[in-house]
């Protein structure tokens, strides 16, 4: 599960000129809660380009 502020989510969904998923991740604005230690590379790549 990934937790983030609702305002940040709105900015990310507004497009890359406002906020980008990679910047939120690098800036430690996301909280990851993992139930297992399995790394899903395909999911990671999809989230890296998460903007409208």
N, CA, C and O atoms as a printed pandas DataFrame, in Angstrom:
     atom_number atom_name residue_name chain_id  residue_number  x_coord  y_coord  z_coord
0              1         N          UNK        A               1    0.845   -1.161    0.000
1              2        CA          UNK        A               1    0.000    0.000    0.000
2              3         C          UNK        A               1    0.899    1.234    0.000
3              4         O          UNK        A               1    1.969    1.243    0.607
4              5         N          UNK        A               2    0.450    2.252   -0.678
5              6        CA          UNK        A               2    1.201    3.500   -0.743
6              7         C          UNK        A               2    0.308    4.611   -0.190
7              8         O          UNK        A               2   -0.832    4.781   -0.625
8              9         N          UNK        A               3    0.834    5.355    0.761
9             10        CA          UNK        A               3    0.091    6.469    1.337
10            11         C          UNK        A               3    0.736    7.783    0.918
11            12         O          UNK        A               3    1.959    7.914    0.901
12            13         N          UNK        A               4   -0.113    8.757    0.580
13            14        CA          UNK        A               4    0.379   10.087    0.264
14            15         C          UNK        A               4   -0.721   11.091    0.540
15            16         O          UNK        A               4   -1.894   10.735    0.646
16            17         N          UNK        A               5   -0.333   12.342    0.655
17            18        CA          UNK        A               5   -1.261   13.415    0.944
18            19         C          UNK        A               5   -2.237   13.595   -0.223
19            20         O          UNK        A               5   -1.840   13.486   -1.383
20            21         N          UNK        A               6   -3.499   13.866    0.077
21            22        CA          UNK        A               6   -4.512   14.041   -0.966
22            23         C          UNK        A               6   -4.176   15.192   -1.908
23            24         O          UNK        A               6   -4.443   15.105   -3.106
24            25         N          UNK        A               7   -3.598   16.263   -1.384
25            26        CA          UNK        A               7   -3.223   17.406   -2.230
26            27         C          UNK        A               7   -2.135   17.007   -3.224
27            28         O          UNK        A               7   -2.161   17.416   -4.385
28            29         N          UNK        A               8   -1.187   16.209   -2.760
29            30        CA          UNK        A               8   -0.119   15.748   -3.647
30            31         C          UNK        A               8   -0.684   14.836   -4.729
31            32         O          UNK        A               8   -0.291   14.938   -5.891
32            33         N          UNK        A               9   -1.592   13.955   -4.363
33            34        CA          UNK        A               9   -2.222   13.074   -5.359
34            35         C          UNK        A               9   -2.939   13.896   -6.422
35            36         O          UNK        A               9   -2.847   13.590   -7.611
36            37         N          UNK        A              10   -3.651   14.935   -6.002
37            38        CA          UNK        A              10   -4.347   15.796   -6.963
38            39         C          UNK        A              10   -3.356   16.471   -7.914
39            40         O          UNK        A              10   -3.615   16.573   -9.113
40            41         N          UNK        A              11   -2.226   16.931   -7.380
41            42        CA          UNK        A              11   -1.210   17.565   -8.225
42            43         C          UNK        A              11   -0.609   16.576   -9.220
43            44         O          UNK        A              11   -0.391   16.914  -10.384
44            45         N          UNK        A              12   -0.343   15.358   -8.760
45            46        CA          UNK        A              12    0.211   14.330   -9.651
46            47         C          UNK        A              12   -0.776   14.014  -10.765
47            48         O          UNK        A              12   -0.381   13.866  -11.921
48            49         N          UNK        A              13   -2.048   13.911  -10.428
49            50        CA          UNK        A              13   -3.065   13.615  -11.432
50            51         C          UNK        A              13   -3.326   14.798  -12.361
51            52         O          UNK        A              13   -3.870   14.622  -13.451
52            53         N          UNK        A              14   -2.941   16.002  -11.935
53            54        CA          UNK        A              14   -3.127   17.197  -12.765
54            55         C          UNK        A              14   -2.116   17.276  -13.907
55            56         O          UNK        A              14   -2.327   18.002  -14.878
56            57         N          UNK        A              15   -1.040   16.543  -13.791
57            58        CA          UNK        A              15   -0.063   16.522  -14.873
58            59         C          UNK        A              15    1.337   16.830  -14.390
59            60         O          UNK        A              15    1.524   17.334  -13.283
60            61         N          UNK        A              16    2.327   16.526  -15.225
61            62        CA          UNK        A              16    3.720   16.663  -14.815
62            63         C          UNK        A              16    4.180   18.107  -14.613
63            64         O          UNK        A              16    5.220   18.325  -13.991
64            65         N          UNK        A              17    3.450   19.087  -15.110
65            66        CA          UNK        A              17    3.862   20.459  -14.862
66            67         C          UNK        A              17    3.581   20.871  -13.414
67            68         O          UNK        A              17    4.113   21.878  -12.949
68            69         N          UNK        A              18    2.749   20.104  -12.697
69            70        CA          UNK        A              18    2.437   20.397  -11.300
70            71         C          UNK        A              18    3.228   19.511  -10.339
71            72         O          UNK        A              18    3.828   20.005   -9.385
72            73         N          UNK        A              19    3.228   18.218  -10.590
73            74        CA          UNK        A              19    3.963   17.263   -9.745
74            75         C          UNK        A              19    4.130   15.964  -10.523
75            76         O          UNK        A              19    3.339   15.654  -11.414
76            77         N          UNK        A              20    5.156   15.221  -10.180
77            78        CA          UNK        A              20    5.438   13.962  -10.868
78            79         C          UNK        A              20    5.688   12.882   -9.828
79            80         O          UNK        A              20    6.266   13.148   -8.774
80            81         N          UNK        A              21    5.256   11.672  -10.124
81            82        CA          UNK        A              21    5.385   10.555   -9.190
82            83         C          UNK        A              21    6.833   10.342   -8.766
83            84         O          UNK        A              21    7.102   10.128   -7.584
84            85         N          UNK        A              22    7.774   10.398   -9.715
85            86        CA          UNK        A              22    9.187   10.186   -9.390
86            87         C          UNK        A              22    9.690   11.211   -8.385
87            88         O          UNK        A              22   10.428   10.862   -7.464
88            89         N          UNK        A              23    9.302   12.468   -8.547
89            90        CA          UNK        A              23    9.737   13.504   -7.614
90            91         C          UNK        A              23    9.154   13.287   -6.223
91            92         O          UNK        A              23    9.828   13.526   -5.222
92            93         N          UNK        A              24    7.914   12.838   -6.159
93            94        CA          UNK        A              24    7.294   12.562   -4.863
94            95         C          UNK        A              24    8.012   11.402   -4.165
95            96         O          UNK        A              24    8.206   11.418   -2.949
96            97         N          UNK        A              25    8.399   10.405   -4.950
97            98        CA          UNK        A              25    9.107    9.256   -4.374
98            99         C          UNK        A              25   10.511    9.639   -3.919
99           100         O          UNK        A              25   10.927    9.272   -2.820
100          101         N          UNK        A              26   11.233   10.363   -4.742
101          102        CA          UNK        A              26   12.596   10.775   -4.403
102          103         C          UNK        A              26   12.589   11.709   -3.199
103          104         O          UNK        A              26   13.490   11.655   -2.362
104          105         N          UNK        A              27   11.573   12.565   -3.111
105          106        CA          UNK        A              27   11.470   13.513   -2.004
106          107         C          UNK        A              27   10.907   12.916   -0.730
107          108         O          UNK        A              27   10.669   13.643    0.234
108          109         N          UNK        A              28   10.690   11.615   -0.701
109          110        CA          UNK        A              28   10.183   10.899    0.471
110          111         C          UNK        A              28    8.817   11.405    0.916
111          112         O          UNK        A              28    8.542   11.484    2.113
112          113         N          UNK        A              29    7.959   11.749   -0.048
113          114        CA          UNK        A              29    6.604   12.185    0.263
114          115         C          UNK        A              29    5.616   11.024    0.224
115          116         O          UNK        A              29    4.427   11.208    0.484
116          117         N          UNK        A              30    6.102    9.838   -0.097
117          118        CA          UNK        A              30    5.270    8.646   -0.167
118          119         C          UNK        A              30    5.651    7.696    0.960
119          120         O          UNK        A              30    6.825    7.556    1.305
120          121         N          UNK        A              31    4.644    7.048    1.526
121          122        CA          UNK        A              31    4.907    6.050    2.561
122          123         C          UNK        A              31    4.485    4.693    2.017
123          124         O          UNK        A              31    3.319    4.478    1.686
124          125         N          UNK        A              32    5.448    3.781    1.928
125          126        CA          UNK        A              32    5.203    2.444    1.410
126          127         C          UNK        A              32    5.005    1.476    2.565
127          128         O          UNK        A              32    5.812    1.419    3.492
128          129         N          UNK        A              33    3.922    0.719    2.495
129          130        CA          UNK        A              33    3.658   -0.332    3.480
130          131         C          UNK        A              33    3.619   -1.643    2.702
131          132         O          UNK        A              33    2.750   -1.852    1.855
132          133         N          UNK        A              34    4.570   -2.519    3.001
133          134        CA          UNK        A              34    4.690   -3.778    2.255
134          135         C          UNK        A              34    4.325   -4.954    3.139
135          136         O          UNK        A              34    4.758   -5.054    4.287
136          137         N          UNK        A              35    3.517   -5.843    2.576
137          138        CA          UNK        A              35    3.153   -7.064    3.284
138          139         C          UNK        A              35    4.134   -8.189    2.990
139          140         O          UNK        A              35    4.226   -9.158    3.743
140          141         N          UNK        A              36    4.857   -8.056    1.904
141          142        CA          UNK        A              36    5.895   -9.022    1.558
142          143         C          UNK        A              36    7.076   -8.255    0.980
143          144         O          UNK        A              36    6.957   -7.078    0.639
144          145         N          UNK        A              37    8.194   -8.917    0.876
145          146        CA          UNK        A              37    9.387   -8.261    0.351
146          147         C          UNK        A              37    9.568   -8.503   -1.148
147          148         O          UNK        A              37   10.670   -8.346   -1.674
148          149         N          UNK        A              38    8.505   -8.880   -1.827
149          150        CA          UNK        A              38    8.588   -9.169   -3.251
150          151         C          UNK        A              38    8.581   -7.854   -4.042
151          152         O          UNK        A              38    7.681   -7.030   -3.880
152          153         N          UNK        A              39    9.582   -7.670   -4.889
153          154        CA          UNK        A              39    9.708   -6.470   -5.710
154          155         C          UNK        A              39    9.050   -6.712   -7.056
155          156         O          UNK        A              39    9.456   -7.610   -7.793
156          157         N          UNK        A              40    8.041   -5.923   -7.382
157          158        CA          UNK        A              40    7.338   -6.034   -8.658
158          159         C          UNK        A              40    7.881   -4.972   -9.614
159          160         O          UNK        A              40    7.435   -3.825   -9.597
160          161         N          UNK        A              41    8.838   -5.359  -10.441
161          162        CA          UNK        A              41    9.497   -4.407  -11.340
162          163         C          UNK        A              41    8.499   -3.754  -12.304
163          164         O          UNK        A              41    8.578   -2.548  -12.539
164          165         N          UNK        A              42    7.569   -4.523  -12.860
165          166        CA          UNK        A              42    6.608   -3.972  -13.816
166          167         C          UNK        A              42    5.731   -2.909  -13.152
167          168         O          UNK        A              42    5.464   -1.866  -13.749
168          169         N          UNK        A              43    5.292   -3.163  -11.943
169          170        CA          UNK        A              43    4.477   -2.187  -11.217
170          171         C          UNK        A              43    5.283   -0.937  -10.912
171          172         O          UNK        A              43    4.767    0.176  -11.017
172          173         N          UNK        A              44    6.543   -1.109  -10.535
173          174        CA          UNK        A              44    7.414    0.034  -10.259
174          175         C          UNK        A              44    7.557    0.922  -11.502
175          176         O          UNK        A              44    7.487    2.147  -11.403
176          177         N          UNK        A              45    7.757    0.306  -12.661
177          178        CA          UNK        A              45    7.904    1.074  -13.894
178          179         C          UNK        A              45    6.600    1.785  -14.260
179          180         O          UNK        A              45    6.635    2.911  -14.758
180          181         N          UNK        A              46    5.467    1.155  -14.025
181          182        CA          UNK        A              46    4.178    1.802  -14.300
182          183         C          UNK        A              46    3.992    3.031  -13.415
183          184         O          UNK        A              46    3.557    4.077  -13.897
184          185         N          UNK        A              47    4.313    2.919  -12.145
185          186        CA          UNK        A              47    4.159    4.043  -11.223
186          187         C          UNK        A              47    5.135    5.173  -11.548
187          188         O          UNK        A              47    4.846    6.337  -11.271
188          189         N          UNK        A              48    6.275    4.843  -12.127
189          190        CA          UNK        A              48    7.258    5.871  -12.472
190          191         C          UNK        A              48    6.724    6.843  -13.521
191          192         O          UNK        A              48    7.180    7.983  -13.602
192          193         N          UNK        A              49    5.775    6.400  -14.310
193          194        CA          UNK        A              49    5.213    7.252  -15.354
194          195         C          UNK        A              49    3.765    7.622  -15.043
195          196         O          UNK        A              49    2.966    7.848  -15.952
196          197         N          UNK        A              50    3.435    7.681  -13.760
197          198        CA          UNK        A              50    2.068    7.939  -13.316
198          199         C          UNK        A              50    1.794    9.446  -13.311
199          200         O          UNK        A              50    2.075   10.139  -12.333
200          201         N          UNK        A              51    1.251    9.926  -14.403
201          202        CA          UNK        A              51    0.759   11.301  -14.507
202          203         C          UNK        A              51   -0.184   11.348  -15.687
203          204         O          UNK        A              51   -0.182   10.453  -16.533
204          205         N          UNK        A              52   -0.981   12.381  -15.743
205          206        CA          UNK        A              52   -1.956   12.458  -16.841
206          207         C          UNK        A              52   -1.430   13.291  -17.989
207          208         O          UNK        A              52   -2.120   13.461  -18.995
